């Protein structure tokens, strides 16, 4: 039997928009009548305050806090080291996701620990620790230069040194070049794991609303797929130079994260940056240069490409130390690191494919003893040099 | 001029580091939007702890329904007093009420109270008087009143033990909505206290169910300016650790509103410790020494010429002292932590010419 669909069918646009309209009506109804108030009436407010950034200067403490809970929070008093203390904040009531700057004049003691506790009007307490009190670096030219130098040693120096193996890589035969590529995969796998763990660690400090931990995995996956798609679109061929740039980008984002961590830790007084630690980072990151150079060993890129590659891979470390030292924000750190992890995973895929195709062409096992040794050596170098900086 | 000298005094006693800060905020009243500056209808005395140290803002005593200044001297000789067979009978009406109390500026504590205040009414009588407490439990939880004094087991205000007769253990916990009349002769004379003895005991005490029970000796003590201070504390986040310490509940109350006493005036201070969670509490008075009567059960001091004593929970005693030199004198727990968490106050010792309302 046939039914005339002409008369029954709604216009497509109406069918598309109807659920949206109904949803709006439902939301408005809910907000106005609150039919489920029985569930909320007797419940105590859920209060949550998250510290985003703490600044120590010669006036005292400055805490950048955000209300990360579902209910408004009213700040009643502030304790410093178990003593009521004066404080100043624009508005003592923070709405959901509203942030505020809490200033507490206090004669803090350099090198010692302090604890600042915020007490809300309901008596709930939120402790914020200063593990080691040191003055937060001021954003003046000297400090900018110092942090840039720090990033330079962590990022650019090792990458440049590693890239200088390029002439040597050109002289070795194909089997050993694949060994070098396998080594690159190994170090990239280490970096991916390291970056994801770092991101997860910082994600714990992100206000719950932003779902830090899921964000790490989702951004990593999305980035991986996005770069794959972009790579396919713009790089139909197998430009090894393009691959080198992608590796440099992934490593650069990783180094951004490393710079963030070091800059923030230094600014918070959590580590003292002796020469040993800086040398450790240089050794740890030197393999990254090899990783970038290996795919283009069979080619002859112009010198400026190497300069750009070094800047792309190492430069973000400087950016990282700046952000970490002067304007650390856990949410953005998580975003950068997750994108970095995705980018690294993408180059793991690409470099592996390079080895695979070369092996197929020469009709040998891709997972040869030599390649496997390279992979394991790559991981081992990263693992053991990490001892120097852990 | 006077307020300047007071400030100088406070500068001298506050943390030196704070002064070193030379903070732009220091000493300024404006520009901060701390907790609501509650209605202090008792008049300003020109000193607020918030100016230099301590909590920000002021407690709304009107909203609380009691003022710490009144608690000091609010001795209750009975809601209904009459003679019966040559014995003075003092009847009191006690109601357990659940009530939110602002214990420090802006911090609200879900308290359990006797008659809506912490500490509860200060019972004042003479040794041998008949005391009758008509107790109504209007709270949600079962409560009792347990007096420190000499009385029968039935009037001891403790939870009942199953299977024991009334005269061996009394009525047990008075359930929500129920009532009971505690009755006994007041003895021995001294500085005593009462508190709820329901279980869980820690919670029933630290929630605010306690008060002073002062029994005068038949032969009167010498005339003096008499004050009652109950050292207490509040665990606002219920982690078994106190966030606020005080005497008579309100943190820094007598810093904001110093206690006025005259030069050479004898002061008799009834001091009781009910602080939960901490093993001891203490008092230290600045620049003067006192005689101490432990439990107040003797007419001769048990300790002479001291300026610091400590008390375990429910320990109490009487301090007697007088100041010879006008000025502002601190008194506080000499656990510095307690002092900076609210248990700190000031005596304003006034000379002949000083006005009491400056």
Interface residues (C-beta under 8 A of the other chain):
Chain A: X58 X59 X60 X74 X75 X76 X77 X78 X79 X82 X83 X84 X85 X86 X87 X88 X89 X90 X91 X92 X103 X105 X106 X107 X119 X120 X121 X122 X123 X124 X125
Chain B: X15 X17 X18 X20 X21 X23 X24 X25 X26 X31 X32 X33 X34 X35 X49 X50 X52 X53 X54 X55 X56 X104 X105 X106 X107 X108 X109 X234 X236 X237 X239 X243 X251 X252 X337 X340 X341 X342
